[in-house]
């Protein structure tokens, strides 16, 4: 990489406060706040609103939409056209 043109790529802790879940990864994001990680080192911390620990798809609480009912409701509301 060409020096001086790319942002610093360093270890950062991402923290999901709603699920009380944190993980350490590398990123170019910066933060003024820091946290001491399990290995004893201090890293910048970025708070996120949702992560794999709180997202419905990953936790298994995702709702399945009734697509057949939605089509029937649309046809009742706007009518079913023949020939199309």
N, C-alpha and C positions, 0 to 999 in steps of 0.2 A: 504494500500500500504506500502511496505517496505521503510522506510526512507532512503534518500540519494541515491537511485538508479534511481528515475524518475525525469525528468526535471520539472521545476516549471510550474504550470498550472495557468495562470492569465488572466485578461482582456486585450484584444488587439483590437485596431481599425484597420480595413482593409479599405483602401481607393483606389477607382478606379478614377484616375484623369481624364480619358477620358470622363467619364459620370458624373463627379462631384458628386460621391455617396460614402458614408462611412457607415460602420456599426460596432457596438461594439459586440464582442463575446469573448469567452474564448479560449485560444490557448497556446501551448508551444513555439511558435515562439518568438524570441526576436528581438529588434531593438534599435539602439542608438537614433533614432529620437522619439520625443514625440509630442502629440497634446492634446489640451484642448478640452474635449468632452462637450456635451450639459449639462451634470449634474454638470459641474464645476471642475471635476477631470481631472488629467493629466494621459494619457495612452500612451504606446508605439504604434507607427503607422507603419503599413506595407503596402507599395504601391503594388497594383496588376495591371496587364495589362488588365484583363477582369473580369467582375463580372456579376451578374444577371441583372444589369442595362444596360450593354453594349453588352451582348452576344446575337447574332441573334435569338437563339431559344427562349429566354425569352422575347425579345422585339417584336417578331412577324415579323421580317424582314428576316427570314430564307428563302432560295431559295429552291424550289422543283425541284429535278433533273428529267429529262425526261428519265426514265429507258427504256421505249419502244424504243425510238429513239436510245439509246446507243446500244441495242441489235441488232437493224436493221443495224446500222452502222458497228458493229462487223461482222455480217453475210455478208454484202456487201464486206467488206475488206478481210475476210478470207474464205468466202464461207460457204454454209450450207451443212452439210454432212447428207446424207440419211442413215437410218438404225441405227443410234445412238441415 
